[in-house]
Amino acid sequence: MLNVEQARRDTPGCFERVFLDSAGSSLPPTQVVDTVVAHLRREAEVGGYAAANERRTDLGAVKTSLGRLLGAHAESVALSDSASRAWTSFFYAVPLRRGDRILLSQAEYAANAVAALQRARTTGAQVEVVPSDPSGRIDLDALTGMLDERVRLVSVVHAPTNGGLVNPVREVADAAHAVGALVLLDACQSVGQLPVDAGELDVDALSGTGRKWLRGPRGTGFLYVRPRLIRELEPAMIDLHSAVWTAPGEYEYAPDANRFEMWEADVAARLGLGAAVDYLLGLGIDEVAEAVGYRAEHLRDGLDRIPGVTVRDLGDRRSGIVSFTVGGWDPGALRDALAEQSVTVTVSHRSSTLLDMSARHLEAVVRASPHYFVSPADVDRFLAAVRTLAAR
């Protein structure tokens, strides 16, 4: 059983405010902060190279821990500085030519969409959008009707940034693989709050971040690549870590997922990412998912009862992201008013998920994302604050 009180003691910041922005950048536990700070201090004592060499085994263990979390081997995991960098490092390695088709979901995140549009412009490939079904998730029937041998890649956002839903990834993967298409999963908002097993989902690649539900440092991300694909792909950018210069006119790629990495990195942050993953593994992802789901539903139920508040979430299976609007309030102004009462939420704008938000005629929504360290009293305090502001 999850020890919430211990988790709160490990998170000093949660006593100072009601923190509901783990979908943006969560509060790291003390163990993560101590790991990062200790390494920075060591760098100041002996220099960055020597400090990194001292922790070479620990750095390798970061991938081992991520592999445990994702149901993957460490050799199929690459470290990056963000989820977007991880996503694009795989996406730009997929060969595309004129006439190839890229399928995006209607809930696609802006960083993915602009990369797809840019590659389509330079290669002659086509970008097409799979519509959502009435519940808001990917329409599997529509997807099946769109698939053919020209579809090179299907992009799936596991938990969209502002819709509250969880997409049916395995069903998408099964349909896409039937025509030979690759499946790239944006797990930026799911890893750390939901069980995510790359093998069970049967995706070809998966990108994620450290700063959100994993409660790791900013500037950390990771990429999983299906082992049999690694040697088939050539990243768009490489360096002396991704490949070895073997002769004046020759080089060899790293045989594992290292080919998707660059040599220079924030070592302290990567060690902190490892500490965050180990902390989560110690708690148990199933226990964490249950706690997050309970808190999110508590929020939704409470918001539904407040006059003037509209919950904007979609889907029949929902994540820990709760989005809503309040009549008479600009979402940014409401966020700031809540901040004055030591309640931290954020705002998600139409530009982040242009297709989805435009279809729903929304310019912005307030986003509240409670992690397991948020107490029931915190949720009630948040609801009371929203109730007071809505009554104005």
KOLPAMI-286865 format. One record per residue (C-alpha): residue number from 1; x, z, y. Coordinates in steps of 0.25 Angstrom, whole numbers. Layout:
# residues N
REC,NUM,X,Z,Y
...
END
This chain:
# residues 392
REC,1,0,0,0
REC,2,5,-4,14
REC,3,10,8,22
REC,4,5,5,35
REC,5,10,18,42
REC,6,24,15,37
REC,7,23,1,42
REC,8,19,6,56
REC,9,30,16,56
REC,10,40,4,53
REC,11,33,-3,65
REC,12,35,5,78
REC,13,29,-5,87
REC,14,15,-4,80
REC,15,13,10,86
REC,16,15,5,100
REC,17,4,-6,99
REC,18,-6,-12,91
REC,19,2,-24,86
REC,20,-6,-36,82
REC,21,4,-48,83
REC,22,11,-49,69
REC,23,6,-64,69
REC,24,15,-65,81
REC,25,27,-56,80
REC,26,25,-43,72
REC,27,32,-30,74
REC,28,44,-28,65
REC,29,45,-16,56
REC,30,57,-7,60
REC,31,65,-11,48
REC,32,65,-26,53
REC,33,69,-21,67
REC,34,80,-12,62
REC,35,86,-24,53
REC,36,86,-33,65
REC,37,92,-23,74
REC,38,103,-18,64
REC,39,108,-32,62
REC,40,109,-35,77
REC,41,117,-23,79
REC,42,126,-27,67
REC,43,128,-40,74
REC,44,132,-33,86
REC,45,142,-25,78
REC,46,149,-36,69
REC,47,143,-50,74
REC,48,132,-58,69
REC,49,140,-65,58
REC,50,146,-53,52
REC,51,132,-46,53
REC,52,125,-57,46
REC,53,136,-58,35
REC,54,133,-43,32
REC,55,118,-46,30
REC,56,120,-59,22
REC,57,113,-53,10
REC,58,102,-47,18
REC,59,100,-60,25
REC,60,98,-67,12
REC,61,88,-56,8
REC,62,79,-61,19
REC,63,76,-73,12
REC,64,74,-66,-1
REC,65,64,-57,5
REC,66,57,-68,11
REC,67,57,-75,-2
REC,68,50,-63,-9
REC,69,39,-63,2
REC,70,37,-78,1
REC,71,38,-79,-14
REC,72,50,-88,-13
REC,73,65,-88,-16
REC,74,75,-85,-5
REC,75,81,-98,-6
REC,76,68,-105,-2
REC,77,68,-96,11
REC,78,74,-100,24
REC,79,75,-91,37
REC,80,72,-96,50
REC,81,69,-91,64
REC,82,54,-93,65
REC,83,43,-98,56
REC,84,42,-111,65
REC,85,57,-114,62
REC,86,55,-112,48
REC,87,42,-121,47
REC,88,49,-132,55
REC,89,62,-131,47
REC,90,54,-135,34
REC,91,44,-144,42
REC,92,55,-153,48
REC,93,62,-154,34
REC,94,50,-161,28
REC,95,53,-176,28
REC,96,42,-183,36
REC,97,40,-198,39
REC,98,29,-207,45
REC,99,16,-205,39
REC,100,19,-192,33
REC,101,8,-182,36
REC,102,9,-167,40
REC,103,-3,-158,38
REC,104,-5,-146,47
REC,105,-16,-136,47
REC,106,-26,-134,59
REC,107,-20,-120,61
REC,108,-6,-125,62
REC,109,4,-118,71
REC,110,9,-125,83
REC,111,24,-124,79
REC,112,21,-131,66
REC,113,12,-142,72
REC,114,21,-146,83
REC,115,32,-148,73
REC,116,23,-156,64
REC,117,19,-165,76
REC,118,34,-167,80
REC,119,38,-171,66
REC,120,26,-181,65
REC,121,30,-187,78
REC,122,44,-189,74
REC,123,42,-193,59
REC,124,28,-201,60
REC,125,22,-191,51
REC,126,7,-186,54
REC,127,2,-172,57
REC,128,-12,-169,52
REC,129,-20,-157,53
REC,130,-28,-151,41
REC,131,-41,-145,47
REC,132,-46,-131,44
REC,133,-58,-128,36
REC,134,-70,-120,42
REC,135,-63,-107,39
REC,136,-50,-111,47
REC,137,-40,-113,36
REC,138,-34,-126,31
REC,139,-45,-135,26
REC,140,-40,-138,11
REC,141,-50,-149,9
REC,142,-46,-156,22
REC,143,-31,-154,18
REC,144,-34,-160,4
REC,145,-40,-172,11
REC,146,-28,-174,20
REC,147,-17,-173,10
REC,148,-10,-186,4
REC,149,4,-190,0
REC,150,7,-192,15
REC,151,6,-177,18
REC,152,20,-172,19
REC,153,18,-158,23
REC,154,6,-148,25
REC,155,8,-137,35
REC,156,0,-124,32
REC,157,-1,-112,42
REC,158,-3,-100,32
REC,159,-9,-90,43
REC,160,-12,-98,56
REC,161,-7,-91,69
REC,162,-21,-88,75
REC,163,-32,-91,65
REC,164,-32,-79,56
REC,165,-33,-87,43
REC,166,-24,-90,31
REC,167,-23,-104,26
REC,168,-24,-108,11
REC,169,-9,-112,9
REC,170,-9,-113,-6
REC,171,-21,-123,-6
REC,172,-15,-131,5
REC,173,-1,-132,-3
REC,174,-8,-136,-16
REC,175,-15,-147,-9
REC,176,-3,-152,-1
REC,177,6,-152,-13
REC,178,-4,-161,-21
REC,179,0,-172,-11
REC,180,15,-168,-10
REC,181,14,-162,3
REC,182,23,-150,8
REC,183,16,-137,13
REC,184,23,-129,24
REC,185,17,-116,26
REC,186,17,-109,40
REC,187,17,-94,35
REC,188,21,-89,48
REC,189,9,-80,49
REC,190,7,-77,35
REC,191,20,-72,29
REC,192,20,-57,31
REC,193,5,-55,32
REC,194,1,-62,19
REC,195,7,-65,6
REC,196,14,-78,7
REC,197,20,-84,-6
REC,198,26,-98,-5
REC,199,25,-100,-20
REC,200,11,-96,-21
REC,201,7,-104,-8
REC,202,15,-116,-14
REC,203,20,-120,0
REC,204,33,-129,2
REC,205,38,-121,14
REC,206,34,-109,22
REC,207,38,-104,36
REC,208,37,-89,41
REC,209,41,-80,52
REC,210,47,-66,52
REC,211,41,-61,65
REC,212,26,-61,62
REC,213,20,-54,49
REC,214,34,-52,43
REC,215,37,-43,55
REC,216,51,-48,56
REC,217,59,-52,68
REC,218,56,-64,77
REC,219,65,-76,75
REC,220,64,-76,60
REC,221,57,-86,50
REC,222,58,-91,36
REC,223,55,-104,28
REC,224,51,-105,13
REC,225,54,-119,7
REC,226,49,-122,-7
REC,227,62,-122,-15
REC,228,61,-136,-21
REC,229,59,-142,-7
REC,230,71,-136,0
REC,231,81,-146,-5
REC,232,72,-158,-1
REC,233,71,-154,14
REC,234,81,-156,25
REC,235,79,-147,37
REC,236,79,-154,51
REC,237,90,-144,56
REC,238,101,-138,48
REC,239,114,-131,50
REC,240,126,-125,42
REC,241,117,-115,36
REC,242,106,-126,31
REC,243,117,-135,26
REC,244,132,-136,23
REC,245,141,-146,29
REC,246,148,-151,16
REC,247,156,-163,21
REC,248,158,-170,35
REC,249,146,-178,32
REC,250,138,-170,23
REC,251,130,-157,22
REC,252,121,-150,11
REC,253,108,-142,14
REC,254,107,-128,9
REC,255,100,-129,-4
REC,256,90,-118,-1
REC,257,81,-115,11
REC,258,93,-112,19
REC,259,93,-126,23
REC,260,81,-123,32
REC,261,89,-112,39
REC,262,99,-112,51
REC,263,112,-104,51
REC,264,110,-96,64
REC,265,99,-85,63
REC,266,95,-71,68
REC,267,101,-63,57
REC,268,95,-50,62
REC,269,81,-56,62
REC,270,83,-62,48
REC,271,87,-48,43
REC,272,75,-43,50
REC,273,66,-53,44
REC,274,71,-49,30
REC,275,68,-34,34
REC,276,54,-39,38
REC,277,51,-46,25
REC,278,57,-34,16
REC,279,48,-25,24
REC,280,35,-33,21
REC,281,39,-35,6
REC,282,40,-20,6
REC,283,26,-18,11
REC,284,20,-29,2
REC,285,14,-42,8
REC,286,1,-40,1
REC,287,-1,-26,7
REC,288,3,-32,20
REC,289,-7,-43,19
REC,290,-18,-34,16
REC,291,-15,-25,28
REC,292,-14,-37,37
REC,293,-27,-43,32
REC,294,-34,-29,34
REC,295,-29,-28,48
REC,296,-33,-42,52
REC,297,-47,-41,46
REC,298,-48,-27,54
REC,299,-45,-34,67
REC,300,-54,-46,64
REC,301,-66,-37,60
REC,302,-64,-28,73
REC,303,-63,-40,82
REC,304,-75,-47,76
REC,305,-83,-34,81
REC,306,-78,-35,95
REC,307,-88,-42,105
REC,308,-81,-54,111
REC,309,-70,-56,101
REC,310,-69,-68,92
REC,311,-60,-68,80
REC,312,-54,-81,78
REC,313,-48,-81,64
REC,314,-51,-91,54
REC,315,-50,-92,38
REC,316,-56,-86,26
REC,317,-42,-79,23
REC,318,-36,-72,36
REC,319,-22,-68,40
REC,320,-18,-56,49
REC,321,-20,-64,61
REC,322,-32,-61,69
REC,323,-36,-70,81
REC,324,-47,-68,91
REC,325,-52,-70,105
REC,326,-60,-61,115
REC,327,-70,-67,124
REC,328,-66,-66,138
REC,329,-52,-64,135
REC,330,-40,-74,135
REC,331,-32,-71,123
REC,332,-19,-69,130
REC,333,-26,-59,140
REC,334,-32,-51,128
REC,335,-18,-50,121
REC,336,-12,-45,134
REC,337,-24,-35,136
REC,338,-22,-30,122
REC,339,-7,-29,124
REC,340,-10,-19,136
REC,341,-16,-10,125
REC,342,-4,-11,116
REC,343,-11,-21,107
REC,344,-2,-33,103
REC,345,-9,-46,99
REC,346,-6,-61,103
REC,347,-12,-74,107
REC,348,-12,-87,99
REC,349,-14,-99,107
REC,350,-20,-113,104
REC,351,-7,-119,104
REC,352,-2,-111,92
REC,353,-13,-117,83
REC,354,-18,-129,91
REC,355,-27,-135,81
REC,356,-34,-123,76
REC,357,-36,-116,90
REC,358,-41,-129,96
REC,359,-51,-131,85
REC,360,-56,-117,87
REC,361,-56,-119,103
REC,362,-47,-108,105
REC,363,-36,-107,115
REC,364,-30,-93,111
REC,365,-33,-82,102
REC,366,-28,-67,101
REC,367,-21,-65,89
REC,368,-20,-51,82
REC,369,-11,-50,69
REC,370,-11,-36,63
REC,371,0,-33,53
REC,372,0,-21,43
REC,373,6,-11,52
REC,374,-6,-12,61
REC,375,-15,0,59
REC,376,-30,0,58
REC,377,-29,9,71
REC,378,-21,-3,78
REC,379,-32,-13,74
REC,380,-43,-4,80
REC,381,-35,-2,92
REC,382,-34,-17,94
REC,383,-49,-19,92
REC,384,-52,-8,102
REC,385,-43,-15,112
REC,386,-50,-29,110
REC,387,-64,-23,110
REC,388,-61,-16,124
REC,389,-55,-29,129
REC,390,-66,-38,124
REC,391,-76,-29,131
REC,392,-70,-32,144
END
